[in-house]
Amino acid sequence: MVGPRGVNLGVITAGALVAWTGSNYPDLIIGTIAGGIVLNGARRILALKG
């Protein structure tokens, strides 16, 4: 599973790609992946509770 360091590296990479290409798509893609990771973690926490 990807931890906080992996998400941070993805955000930095997306920022570099946005600066390099001038496109917002890398940020959108990495942001969607990071959001999915966060939602999956929340789902797992709620499953432990129930």
Buried (B, 14 or more C-beta within 10 A) or exposed (E): EBEEEEBEEBBEEBEEBBEEEEEEEBBEEBBEBBEEBEEEEEEEEEEEEE
